[in-house]
Amino acid sequence: MDVWLKRWIAYKHVLRECDVVLQVLDARDPAGTLNRGLSRYMSKMIIVVNKSDLVPALNLEELQRLLRGYRGVAVSSKTGGGFNQLFQEIKGVTLRRPIKVAVVGYPNVGKSSMMNRLARRKATKVSPIPGETKNVQWISLGDVLLCDTPGIVPLGETGVGLVLKAAVSVEKLHSPEPVAIGVIEKNRDATAKYYGVRISEKDNAELILEKIAKRRGKLLKGGELDLQETARMVVRDYQHGKIRA
C-alpha cells in the first residue's frame, strides 16, 4: 500500500478516536499551514500557533480573522510561553478522562517539540528534517493522552509553498534559487540582518542573494558566485528558524 495512503488511514482513525484535536500552525505562516480540510472536526479542534518566538509580534487582528470559529492559542515550544493556557483549553473541551488528544499539522511545524514541552520531557523524537515522525505515537500525561501523528500534506498541494512551510527538505530541491528568493522577499530585513549584509530599498531579492553569497564566500571555481548553494543555505536557515520574521 502507498505510504501516503497508510499515513492518511492512520491519521483519520486517530482524528475520529480523539476527544480533542490540536492543529499546530507555524507562526511565521499561520494561513499557509492551516489545513481547512479538517474543518469537520472544528467542534473539538484547538488551533495552536507554534513558534511564536520567531515573529516579533503576532498580528492579532489578522489571526482572529483567520481563526474565526476556532479556539486558538499562541505558544512557543522553545520558551514555554502559552502552555498553561493550552492545558486549560484542552481540559475545557470535555469532562471525559483520560482525554485523548490528537496533535496534527504540516511536517515541521513543531508538533513533536510541542508535545515534549507538554510532557515536560523528551518524549518523542524531535528533528528539523521534515517527515521525521513516521507513525502515530501515544504519550500519557496522567489524565491526558497525547497522540503524535505523521506530518500530512493535503493531497494535491505541491510547489514552492511547501518548501517555505518546511514541509519539504531543501536537499530535495533541484532549483533552490526561486525558493530562496521567496524567503528573501517575505523577510527582507530579517534576512539581511541575519547574514550581515547592507541593503537598500532598490535592492531586489536576486541582488540580496548575491550579496549574501559574497558575504559568506560562496564561490565556484574561477570566482563565480555559487548562488545555488547560497540559496540552499538561505532556505535551510529559514526552515530551521534562524531567519526570524
C-alpha positions as MATLAB code, in Angstrom:
seq = 'MDVWLKRWIAYKHVLRECDVVLQVLDARDPAGTLNRGLSRYMSKMIIVVNKSDLVPALNLEELQRLLRGYRGVAVSSKTGGGFNQLFQEIKGVTLRRPIKVAVVGYPNVGKSSMMNRLARRKATKVSPIPGETKNVQWISLGDVLLCDTPGIVPLGETGVGLVLKAAVSVEKLHSPEPVAIGVIEKNRDATAKYYGVRISEKDNAELILEKIAKRRGKLLKGGELDLQETARMVVRDYQHGKIRA';
ca = [
       0.000    0.000    0.000;
       1.202    3.549   -0.792;
       2.981    5.185    2.200;
       0.891    8.348    1.932;
      -2.331    6.291    1.950;
      -1.196    4.312    5.008;
      -0.474    7.550    6.849;
      -3.823    9.045    5.847;
      -5.759    5.987    7.078;
      -3.944    6.144   10.435;
      -4.496    9.903   10.551;
      -8.278    9.669   10.013;
      -8.590    6.877   12.583;
      -6.858    8.995   15.237;
      -8.999   12.046   14.424;
     -12.183   10.025   14.900;
     -10.958    8.408   18.138;
      -9.738   11.534   19.929;
     -11.740   13.951   22.085;
      -9.572   16.956   21.190;
      -7.646   17.784   18.006;
      -4.696   20.181   18.272;
      -3.906   21.526   14.813;
      -0.421   23.053   15.001;
       0.417   26.043   12.780;
       3.708   27.851   12.140;
       3.505   31.426   13.487;
       5.552   32.635   10.510;
       2.852   31.423    8.107;
      -0.365   30.609   10.004;
      -2.618   30.939    6.950;
      -0.373   28.724    4.827;
      -0.127   25.968    7.458;
      -3.840   25.868    8.310;
      -5.448   22.743    6.860;
      -9.040   23.785    6.220;
      -9.809   20.251    5.099;
     -10.046   19.364    8.796;
     -12.919   21.803    9.422;
     -15.312   18.883   10.024;
     -13.519   18.432   13.378;
     -13.943   22.112   14.327;
     -16.148   21.329   17.341;
     -13.262   19.564   19.077;
     -10.343   21.413   17.489;
      -7.926   23.861   19.106;
      -5.592   25.778   16.803;
      -2.087   26.002   18.300;
       0.065   28.706   16.699;
       3.565   27.402   17.458;
       6.990   29.088   17.065;
       5.566   32.408   18.254;
       9.088   33.319   19.408;
      10.142   33.527   15.742;
       7.918   36.518   14.992;
       8.279   39.946   16.654;
       4.557   40.135   17.389;
       1.639   38.152   16.060;
      -0.835   40.254   14.122;
      -3.750   39.502   16.436;
      -6.414   41.058   14.198;
      -5.262   39.044   11.211;
      -5.005   35.900   13.351;
      -8.510   36.388   14.724;
      -9.903   36.688   11.198;
      -8.044   33.543   10.161;
      -9.198   31.534   13.170;
     -12.819   32.695   13.163;
     -14.898   29.839   14.535;
     -11.914   28.042   16.097;
     -10.454   28.114   19.579;
      -6.842   29.273   19.336;
      -3.700   29.555   21.484;
      -0.278   31.006   20.587;
       2.662   29.088   22.090;
       6.424   28.761   21.861;
       7.845   25.275   22.315;
      11.245   26.892   22.795;
      10.338   29.261   25.643;
       7.253   27.525   27.055;
       5.053   30.579   26.560;
       1.322   29.879   26.258;
       1.363   26.282   27.513;
      -0.588   26.896   30.715;
      -3.396   28.378   28.623;
      -3.173   25.445   26.212;
      -3.626   22.935   29.047;
      -6.683   24.835   30.256;
      -8.163   24.852   26.750;
      -7.617   21.089   26.387;
      -9.249   20.290   29.720;
     -12.188   22.593   28.986;
     -13.294   20.717   25.861;
     -14.599   17.577   27.563;
     -15.307   16.118   31.017;
     -14.106   12.689   29.910;
     -10.899   11.371   31.482;
      -8.375   10.499   30.259;
      -8.734   12.997   27.427;
      -7.469   11.650   24.116;
      -5.710   14.433   22.226;
      -4.533   14.200   18.608;
      -1.688   16.502   17.538;
      -1.831   17.178   13.783;
      -0.320   19.567   11.270;
       2.039   20.013    8.343;
       5.512   18.449    8.584;
       7.944   20.500   10.642;
       5.512   22.922   12.295;
       6.873   21.706   15.634;
       4.381   19.037   16.708;
       6.903   16.783   18.423;
       8.703   19.604   20.227;
       5.324   20.938   21.388;
       4.438   17.503   22.772;
       7.765   17.324   24.584;
       7.029   20.687   26.178;
       3.564   19.488   27.225;
       5.086   16.296   28.625;
       7.959   18.237   30.278;
      10.426   15.691   28.950;
      11.918   14.457   25.694;
       9.080   12.077   24.986;
       9.137   11.987   21.178;
      11.858   12.188   18.571;
      12.392   15.795   17.505;
      14.100   16.714   14.245;
      14.213   19.715   11.877;
      14.052   17.226    8.986;
      10.515   17.182    7.520;
       8.597   13.921    7.950;
      10.642   12.504   10.839;
       7.560   11.135   12.635;
       6.601    8.063   10.604;
       3.865    6.509   12.767;
       1.425    7.547   15.470;
       2.899    7.734   18.976;
       0.943    7.873   22.238;
       2.192    9.632   25.378;
       0.463    9.536   28.756;
       0.314   12.789   30.774;
      -1.880   11.393   33.532;
      -5.418   12.466   32.679;
      -4.376   13.445   29.156;
      -3.294   11.030   26.396;
      -1.398   12.733   23.560;
      -1.164   11.186   20.120;
       1.523   12.441   17.738;
       0.859   11.843   14.042;
       2.979   11.931   10.890;
       3.011   15.294    9.151;
       0.428   15.162    6.368;
       0.397   17.455    3.339;
      -3.098   17.883    1.840;
      -3.494   15.866   -1.357;
      -2.635   17.863   -4.463;
      -0.574   20.539   -2.709;
       2.875   20.982   -4.262;
       5.399   23.662   -5.148;
       7.475   26.393   -3.567;
       4.917   26.989   -0.823;
       5.586   23.572    0.714;
       9.305   24.329    0.968;
       8.616   27.672    2.625;
       6.380   25.841    5.107;
       9.351   23.488    5.730;
       7.156   20.579    4.615;
       9.776   19.572    2.026;
      13.510   19.299    2.685;
      15.696   21.804    0.813;
      18.081   18.949   -0.003;
      15.441   17.540   -2.371;
      15.283   20.711   -4.463;
      16.900   20.743   -7.890;
      16.485   24.523   -8.222;
      16.561   26.192   -4.783;
      17.029   29.769   -6.067;
      13.283   30.575   -6.603;
      12.517   29.350   -3.085;
      15.346   31.388   -1.541;
      14.111   34.441   -3.418;
      10.663   33.790   -1.928;
      12.196   33.684    1.572;
      14.072   36.939    0.961;
      11.035   38.724   -0.493;
       8.966   37.714    2.520;
      11.662   38.570    5.102;
      13.936   41.215    3.512;
      15.122   42.968    6.663;
      15.362   39.841    8.797;
      17.382   38.008    6.113;
      19.775   40.939    5.632;
      20.250   41.253    9.391;
      20.930   37.532    9.877;
      23.618   37.415    7.170;
      25.049   40.843    7.989;
      24.543   42.403    4.558;
      23.622   46.017    3.878;
      20.680   46.542    1.557;
      18.812   49.478    0.079;
      15.178   49.839   -0.941;
      16.237   49.424   -4.570;
      17.831   46.012   -3.990;
      15.666   43.186   -5.301;
      15.749   39.659   -3.872;
      18.168   38.400   -6.542;
      20.697   41.113   -5.685;
      20.338   40.415   -1.963;
      21.031   36.726   -2.652;
      24.207   37.754   -4.483;
      25.266   39.943   -1.561;
      24.753   37.018    0.821;
      26.878   34.780   -1.414;
      29.699   37.356   -1.368;
      29.396   37.851    2.395;
      29.571   34.112    3.091;
      32.267   33.447    0.487;
      30.127   31.062   -1.547;
      32.231   30.843   -4.709;
      32.682   28.391   -7.558;
      35.986   27.721   -9.275;
      37.041   30.850  -11.117;
      35.462   33.135   -8.510;
      31.890   32.985   -9.796;
      29.196   33.249   -7.112;
      27.692   29.905   -6.091;
      24.087   31.068   -5.974;
      22.643   27.556   -5.850;
      24.491   26.638   -2.656;
      23.762   30.089   -1.216;
      20.070   29.562   -1.948;
      20.116   26.189   -0.203;
      21.734   27.812    2.826;
      19.090   30.563    2.959;
      16.186   28.111    2.689;
      17.757   25.739    5.222;
      18.316   28.560    7.734;
      14.734   29.742    7.249;
      13.324   26.244    7.756;
      15.368   25.844   10.955;
      14.066   29.119   12.373;
      17.304   31.077   12.145;
      15.799   33.800    9.961;
      13.085   35.407   12.038;
      10.176   37.285   10.527;
];
